[in-house]
Amino acid sequence: MFLSAGDQTITTSGETPARETSTYLLRMPSDLPINFSVDADNSACSLEIKKTSQRGVLSTISRFPASFRDSGQSGDEYTFSFFQNRVSFMSGARCAFSFSLTQM
């Protein structure tokens, strides 16, 4: 997924396959803050956000709806990984989610 200078908002929805992760990559085209808003099934989903310029996990979200803001810089890459929580993983349930990204 790419944001260009002309894009205002990207909206996406999806579902993780049973016992798998759905991952999205965002490459920052410019030095502008981003706003990430997400809604997902609280009984099944978790979200992990990573940023290439920072070690480890930037944020883990397990209660929805939620939002995340960060001061993105040109060349930064964010990885958004949706996955099942422990109970859902064991039962093979899927995680349904939707999110929007805005570069401000």
N, C-alpha and C positions, 0 to 999 in steps of 0.2 A: 504494500500500500504506500502511496506517495502523496504528499501534499505539495502542490505547486503554488507559486505566488498568487495565482488566480483562484485557488480553491479556498472556500470559507469553512465548510464543514464536510466531513465524511461520516456517513452513517452506515453501520454494518450490523447484521444479525447472523446468528449461526447456532450450531449445536455441536458439542463434542461427541464423537463416536464413543461407545462404551469403552471404558478403561483406556482412553486416549486423550491427548491434549490438542487443543486448537491454538495455533500460534500466529500472531500478526506482527509484522515488522514495519516500523515507521522510521523513515529517514528524513531528517530535518533539512529543508532546503534553505532556511534562513534563520537569523537570530531573533526569533519571536517566541513568546510563551505559548504553551499548548494547554488546552483544557480537554480532559478526557472524562466523559460521563458514561457510566455503565449501569445496566440493569441486568440482573440474572436471577435464576432460581435459587433462593436462599437455602433451600433444603438439599441442593445438589452441587452448587458451584463454588469455586474459589478462583481468584485471579492473582497472577504474579506479574509485576512490572519490573523490567530490568532496563538499564541505560548503559551504553557502551563506555561512556566516560566516567562511570562510577563502578566500583567493585561490588559484587554481590547483588542481592535483591534490593531494588529501590523501594518497593512497596508490595505488600500482600494484602489483598482485600477479600473478605469472606462474608461481608454483610452488604446487601444491595437494597435500593439503589445507592450508588456512591459516585464520587467525582475525585479527580486527581489533577493537580495543576503543577506545571514545572516550567522553568525558564529554559526553553530549548535553544540550542546553539547550532548553527549551520554544521552539518556533518554528524551530529549526534544521531544515534540509532536507539530506538526504544523497542523492546520486545514485550508484547502483551500475550501472556499464556493463560488460557482458560483450561481448567481441569476439574474433575469431580472431587468432592470432599471424600473423606475416608469411607463413610457409610455408603455413599453413592458408588464409589469405586468398587467396593466389595459386592454390591448388589448388581453392578453392571448398568446402573442408570446413566442417562445422558444429562449433560449440562446445557441448558438453553440460555442464550445470552443475546444482548444487543448493546451496541455502544456507539458513541459519536465522538469525533475528534475535531477540535476547532483550533486553528492557529490564529492567535490574536495579535 
